[in-house]
Amino acid sequence: MGTTSVYSIKEPYIIAETAYNHEGDVNYLYRMIDEIADLELNAVKFHLLLNPQSYMQKKHPLFSKTAEWIFSQKEWDKIIGHSNKKGLHVVALCDDVESIEYIVRNNKAVSAIEIHASGLNDYFLLDSALKFEEQVILGVGGSTLDEIQYAINFLRGKGKNNILLMYGFQAYPTNYSDINLSKALKIRDLFNLPVGYADHTAFNDPHNEIISVMAAAMGISVLEKHYTLDYGKERIDYHAAVGKGKMSRIKELMKLALTVYGSGNISMTEPELKYGNTGTMKKAIVARKDITRGEKLSLNNLWFKRTEEESSIKQSQLWQLIGLEANQNISEDEVVDFTKVKYEFKGLDPESFTHVK
């Protein structure tokens, strides 16, 4: 992502989250990275934790397991380096201050660090994040507007403006009515910051793929999605994780959704211009009946019809024709334009619109 974010509104930017699905098996993680690279996704996301005691209480039920699953700094050196060689951006969700300090201190090739919603207002995490020169992602799922505002103000107040808000929260099974994607757009507009969507739809939900790309159909081009090598197998963080086949399909559908969403440019495209041609598409002004030379045009002898040929004037120019004399005979159904009438340009008298005498 970097200081100038690499994602755009036109192309999907997919972050494949590995979380703790590797369960401490570094070789498994390397295989995950390789598959994610094979899919030509944009980024791989890791949960970095170096000091479990800095993250959770010792009596927490996941403390022991989490401590078994973490990697050393040397292992992370190799993991991050391998990801970069595979052409992937690296997003590091830092669960502890030590992880952020490790990245900053060693100038690792990390494109973005993320602060999970569970630590959105953690002073120490936010303060450490200020030292990171690239993008900071704030997980805002399940957070109040006050909490989001606090984190943004904290970073912006210290000169950190390269921020992305990651909308979405984990709940199994996912209740569709709780996703509320329209809220993501309101958060984007309220804080004037780019927003990504972190989808946590259950892996076996028949609508998983389509729900994953619905945000793209609303113009949100950044998608974060859990990934696993063993689709459906009970490993940690498998509930919302998809495999290679589903992820490939999501990528394809997301690109389609963003293409249909478009750029929002209100200028007419070439196909629109052709579609809107007067005559062949939009009705043209024609003679309602035979009009003889010298006869004045009026609502009684003009009409609107679809025609085989194009017309040079717009429908709204009808009133410019009214009252003018035909300079030739015009047959019924014949297209009427300014070449078939006597038209004199009438200049304005300067005295009619100025006080100058």
Secondary structure, DSSP 8 states (H G I E B T S, - for coil): --SS----SSS-EEEEEEETTTTT-HHHHHHHHHHHHHTT-SEEEEEE-S-HHHHS-TTSTTHHHHHHH---HHHHHHHHHHHHHTT-EEEEEESSHHHHHHHHHHT---SEEEE-GGGTT-HHHHHHHTT--SEEEEE-TT--HHHHHHHHHHHHHTT---EEEEE----SS--HHHH-HHHHHHHHHHHT--EEEEE---TT-TTHHHHHHTTGGGT--EEEEEB-SSTT---TT-TT-B-HHHHHHHHHHHHHHHHHH-----S--HHHHHHT-BTTTB-EEEESS-B-TT-B--TTTEEEE--SS--SS-GGGHHHHTT-BBSS-B-TT-B--GGGB--------GGGT-S--
